[in-house]
Amino acid sequence: MKLLLLAALLLATVPTFAQKAKPTENLVQYAKPLVGTARMGHTYPGATVPFGMVQLSPDTDTLSYEQNGKYNPRVYEYCAGYQYADKTIVGFSHTHFSGTGHSDLGDFLLMPTTGPLQLNPGTADQPERGFRSRFSHQNEVAEPAYYRVKLDDHNIVAELTASNRVGMHQYTFPQSEQAHIILDLTAGIYNYPDKNVWTFVRVENDTLVTGYRQTHGWARTRTEYFAMSFSKPFVSYGSRNLSKKQVYRGFWGRFDQTKNFPELAGEQLRLFFDFKTTAGEKVKVKMALSGVSTEGALRNMRAEVPGWDFEAVKRAGQALWQQELSKVVVESPKRVDKENFYTAMYHAALSPTTYMDVDGQYRGLDQNIHKAEGFTNYTSFSLWDTYRALHPLYNLLQPKRNADMVQSMLAHFDQSTMHMLPIWSHYANENWCMIGYHSVPVIVDAVLKGVVPADQAQRALDACVTTAHQQRYDGIGLYEQLGYVPEDKSGASVSKTLEYAYDDWCIAQLARKLGKTDIEAEFSKRAQNWQNVYDARINFMRPRLADGSFRPRFDVLSTHDQGFIEGNAWNYSLYVPQDPAALIAKMGGEKKFLPHLDSLFTMHLPDKFFAETEDITRDGIIGNYVHGNEPAHHVAYLYNWTSQPYQTQARVRMILPKMYRPTPDGLGGNDDCGQMSAWYIFSALGFYPVAPGSPEYALGSPAVYGATINLENGNAFRITVKNQSDRNVYVKEARLNGQKLTRPFLQYADVVKGGELVFTMAGKP
Amino acid sequence: MKLLLLAALLLATVPTFAQKAKPTENLVQYAKPLVGTARMGHTYPGATVPFGMVQLSPDTDTLSYEQNGKYNPRVYEYCAGYQYADKTIVGFSHTHFSGTGHSDLGDFLLMPTTGPLQLNPGTADQPERGFRSRFSHQNEVAEPAYYRVKLDDHNIVAELTASNRVGMHQYTFPQSEQAHIILDLTAGIYNYPDKNVWTFVRVENDTLVTGYRQTHGWARTRTEYFAMSFSKPFVSYGSRNLSKKQVYRGFWGRFDQTKNFPELAGEQLRLFFDFKTTAGEKVKVKMALSGVSTEGALRNMRAEVPGWDFEAVKRAGQALWQQELSKVVVESPKRVDKENFYTAMYHAALSPTTYMDVDGQYRGLDQNIHKAEGFTNYTSFSLWDTYRALHPLYNLLQPKRNADMVQSMLAHFDQSTMHMLPIWSHYANENWCMIGYHSVPVIVDAVLKGVVPADQAQRALDACVTTAHQQRYDGIGLYEQLGYVPEDKSGASVSKTLEYAYDDWCIAQLARKLGKTDIEAEFSKRAQNWQNVYDARINFMRPRLADGSFRPRFDVLSTHDQGFIEGNAWNYSLYVPQDPAALIAKMGGEKKFLPHLDSLFTMHLPDKFFAETEDITRDGIIGNYVHGNEPAHHVAYLYNWTSQPYQTQARVRMILPKMYRPTPDGLGGNDDCGQMSAWYIFSALGFYPVAPGSPEYALGSPAVYGATINLENGNAFRITVKNQSDRNVYVKEARLNGQKLTRPFLQYADVVKGGELVFTMAGKP
């Protein structure tokens, strides 16, 4: 009863929208958390709610970053802790990035076991030597907010669900005099040498344990707090400290700290809790998180999951997912389409994640505790990826959340000693991952689209301008001086120059809107800097040196040390999203540009180039078009700036089924916090935001048979697709509210005021 | 102007008392912070205010706990970071225990230098190889709240002062193009291997730096935060991370983190700040501390020392000391008497230390942030030492503070997973140092004397009883079962039995007061347990085994493995403070007891026994009476329970000048957070609290020529000494308010209501 009330409250905090076209269908059934868990998708199959703080998921391995003193390349496979091909599960941890190309997290690994206590995890080959267990996909169920698996070695069925800040476990034990639940605080994803800085545990009573885990690594100084409650008192407990770094023992000898001692601290702690169980007995565990304190974690637990009704928590979580997924109701006769679409919708609503306690407190970049006034604070902004389509998607489907994300970025800016907006915001840390200052397009796009309150516009502009003037950051000083980043001073210089130029264009747009003509002029000029790295002799973007010359050594196919990052010259040279027409002109006009673009999709890429890119599979490449990484995500839409938009339509319809399948190995590359999925959602609906910061989308070719976008403002935007089929990939005609569109573009403003877009499809251009 | 206002505010927060006998004399001149800095006093000479959070003091060495993988015994000399015999100063750190026999702290070592930057400290033999400097005691001044020294190698005069939570440095530089201020976060006192857990620094701007240092060791999980402000912008800054445990560098290569990079973290950081100085230029630094956060530290700085007037901060600090010292105004024709007395008063007002920010927030045992409602939270309770005379002294001289200390202990109890009052409360940690549960006598004494509000009495009793029932703690389970702690199960068993029995007697007194007859009966019975370790065959307390037998192997002179801690059987067997008369009876009555007690003071102790005790000097022993440790502190007063109280008088007057001299080597042992000094104060005034929890003091022989105790309640208690001289050590007569005392005892109640005690002295008993 209490829990139902809670679920209602949770629902109430979600952005409301008039449920006009209220779906009768259960959409949760189509979202498949296992998609992307094989090979390079880097997704996790466990339980979470939309944008939740808790991602409670099985880890099939948690490899050490180093093996025998050397970097272990296989660690890369375990960014999300789970690989579908694995045969064993080590345990269930509570935090996971979704789809990243680097990782961290994996906090507070729990594992239920039976039999003699084993405190080491064992190995994948010999799980019986430790607490891990074999499992089979036959005994595995993964749904939004729910995961179940049978742990064969222990004869335990483990079920997981979650609220925003609380992970809930339900373990069905056999009869056992020796049942245990392990809490492994040494476990973590991407374990650097000595990644644990410190752990701290208090056994408050025989059902409640609190503590924290402090790590360094990708996030330099990260502390995650927990409060863990058992549904049944443990009969005994204990720990091992695996580190040489021990607490002071001069006066501690009087206590046996390994058994029933309630106040533990150390670098490498593993704990166990002992139970006696009857056959079929369910022992439940609630693990509440907080970035603030154990007190905060306990408060989160009491607020979100005060009781022990596992099914109710699961129902509440799936209700949140139904609400989230039903923001777009698509039609298709094929289940695979719905599975692809709602799996994409699911992956596009996993991160950024809530990083704030129920009372509004959160940890800031300065490691102080701040209060979020009037917004929800989020973390895990993988902005180099997500500025492209994910945040633009949020402007459409959940402007309220995106506005809060912008507030989170501005708070980060306020707390930054570098006076910069986030590059990769990571649990009260800046990890400086990837390039550019892509908070800028996210913020500018949100402000210009009216998603961010107008009274925040000047503050937003100030933060963008200050960030773009941070001369000590990644070549900006030279960029300002030379008009490009010189490769001999700062690697990946072409990528940086191109992306800075685009970000600068965004700043100019916002400055224009606010009438700041000097800023507009300055950044409009900077937006032209892409021209400075264009080598007209070869028609490619090319690294330039500080002396002004282009670097002689140059390979347009390689992604390695050619002035680019996660892309080669072929893909990156097309990156002028702020002005494709100018790029086309620069490249010699349509006559030269079109065959060039065609060959990107059709050329043969020699094998050696595949090996260079670690975060995509071979499937993630079509010809030389790399969809598994982001720099070319807009490229299929560039035909819209030529006389052959139909080619965009064909390319998009080819990419969609090739790159997205509702199977564990169905993603062609890292999902990258939802960017890959956001590309799917837009493209399947028939349009794409080529240049966030611009008011328009480029039209493509819808893959669905119809869709209704239920907007937060209460309006609905209807997409009707006539004569749709797998072969009819060409748009014969598109009518907006009855008016035929003369250009292959759609205005954001037209979508959000509601209306209807009717595509009429054809089998020929 | 602002600062003067602040000083007034600070004064206003100190317990007020009517300044009846307002002293015209400057008492601060008599307090000598250098006393005890040679040999085993373990005091520090630096700047602090009464009970201040900051103890800003020079460290002459900060030895590592280990040398070549072995314990370095010399580390023990550096409990307070300073040894008078040393020739060099490493720097000035901000936290120091006073007089402890173990240590920690030494946070945030600052050192001003000139010349080429050196980031290692150098060695005592070759200071020129590092940043440390030679110095001379000729160029050194140490006063309460003020310290000055010339750093010869750098030609810099360093001056230090402090408010409660802010240390202030004033460095007078020579002309230099290469002036530096080093902030060494790797430095610390009693540096265990890898004692640093983590350090974190933000260079907020060119005058403000914030951060923290997190350590493990004596305190398992200790984090101290700072905010540091310079009076002059530095021109550049940088750091070295001396640990192999580095932050993630994948995306960090783009920054040179060693120079002008503002957001640092790591295990072993040393920072430097560069200046250009003119001849005689003063660069000032304010270092504010907090146990809560860097935000808290900054708030503390802004509240306590908003400006840059070094002299005003010093004046305010010394005004606090004058107020503190003038609580007892003594008379003596000899300066040495006043120096001894006010140095003792000074040392008795250093700890417990404030552990709370200006806004009342403090870190609790659970590492959560708590708010102290209506009290000041204190830490560093070295209770095994200080329950004896220091807290009883506070009941007399500053009941308000002692009430707050009791509140701090009760808050600790509330936060303890062991459900115990503090044993050794240490910056949001329990370090379990030493034995007994001596929060109990502190609390009981304060409650029974009306110092703690009556509405807290029941809460206090509950905490005491719960603590005394914690069977898992240090033999209590067996103690409850057998009536003594068996040596074969728990070492130092006799000491524990004796001290538990005394603590239990205290609980019984409080229970009686509250009419809890069952508790009174239970603990009165436990209070008799001292009898269970008394071996009547040899007339000594003696370790007993679990089978009931006394341990055959036994040496009454050794302190090593004889069932005692910091004392031998000779000293400890006299420890029944709750009932000396019963002890004397047990030992065969006065006829046997008196010669026994005499021989304690006169016997010859073979050399080998001196070597056993590391924390006292040979001077700390008279015969076999060990004054340098605490267990015998009441012993000289035991003659009062015989027909020869005059012997108490003679012994006390012998001990006083022998154990206390106003010179660096003037303390015969560790000052132990003020317990040794509190013994001096009481004894010099002519009485001593043999059994805290009892309403009376035992009279001794006053060493002063007269004294006025200015009580917080506005009353004054006058001690007049007639016919005083070094030879007239015997009390011929004592009259309280004109009434001749017939017993050698004085009631606490008679003192606090004000009045006059007149001693008439004589040269013979």
Interface residues (C-beta under 8 A of the other chain):
Chain A: H102 Y192 P193 D194 V197 W198 F200 R202 V203 E204 T210 Y212 Q214 H216 G217 W218 A219 R220 T221 K245 V247 Y248 G250 F251 W252 R254 F255 N260 P262 E263 A265 G266 E267 S293 T294 E295 L365 D366 Q367 N368 I369 T417 M418 W424 E430 N431 W432 C433 M434 R472 Y473 D474 S490
Chain B: H102 Y192 P193 D194 V197 W198 F200 R202 V203 E204 T210 Y212 Q214 H216 G217 W218 A219 R220 T221 K245 V247 Y248 G250 F251 W252 R254 F255 N260 P262 E263 A265 G266 E267 S293 T294 E295 L365 D366 Q367 N368 I369 T417 M418 W424 E430 N431 W432 C433 M434 R472 Y473 D474 S490
